[in-house]
Amino acid sequence: MMLPDSIELEVVTPERQVVKETVSEVQLPALAGYLGVLPGHAPLVTELGVGELSYRKGKDTSRDAAKPKFSSQGHPAAWSPSSSM
């Protein structure tokens, strides 16, 4: 079975949807530290910690490619291969 090459990322607040992008990587602050999610990652549910959520589009591996960033604190994050993050 071939792994996917992208993730459908959705960032929502109680007021509105902030991001809906196809991305190649997501970095998010979990309670126990930062968590990296790549395409094909195992399903998970976690509580976000304090910090910045960032994502990368495409295959650019430069340090500045992981933009934009969003602040988070204490909200749930869920990922499954068949749904958006």
N, C-alpha and C positions, 0 to 999 in steps of 0.2 A: 504494500500500500504506500502510495506517495504522500508525503507530508505537504500541507498547504504552504504557500509562500507569502501569505499575508494574513492579517487580522482585521476584522471589522471592529473598530474602536468607537464607542459612544460614551461621551462624558455628559452627564445630565445633572442639573441642580433641581431643587424643588420648583424653581421659577421657569427654567427652560433647558433645552438641549444646547450644550456649549460646543461640542465637537461631534462630528460624524465623519470619520476618515478611514480609508484603507491604509494600514500601516504595516511595517515589517518588524517592529519591536516596541514594547511598552515597558517603562520603568516606573514602578509605583511604590510609595512608602507603606509597608505593612507594619503592624505593631512590633514585630520582631526584627525589623530592618527592611531595606529595599528589596524588592522582588522584580526580577526581569521576566517578561513573558514574550516568548517567541512563537511563531506559527507552529501548531502541533503540540503546544503545551498541554499537560494533563489538566483536566477540569479542577477548579478550586473555587472556594468562597473564603474571603478573608476580610478583616476590618482594616480600613486604611489608617495609617498612623499620621503623624504630623510631618509634612514635607511637600515636595514637589513631584507631581506626576508628569512625566515627559514621554514623548514618543518619537519614533524615527520613521520616515517614509522612504521607501526604496532601499537601495543597497549602499547608500553613502555611509561610510564608517567614520567619518571625521567627527571630532569632538563637538563641533557646532551643528551637526546634522540632527541631533536629538532636540528639536524645538517644535512647537512651543512647550511651555511648562505651565502647570496649574497647581495651586496650593490645595491641600486636602487635610482633613482631620476627622477621624472617627466615623467615617461613612463606610458602607459595605462596598466591596468590589467582588464581582463574580465573573468567571470565565468558563466557557465550555466550547469545545470544537464546533458545535452546531449552532452557536448563537454568538451575538456580539459581546464584547467585553464592556 
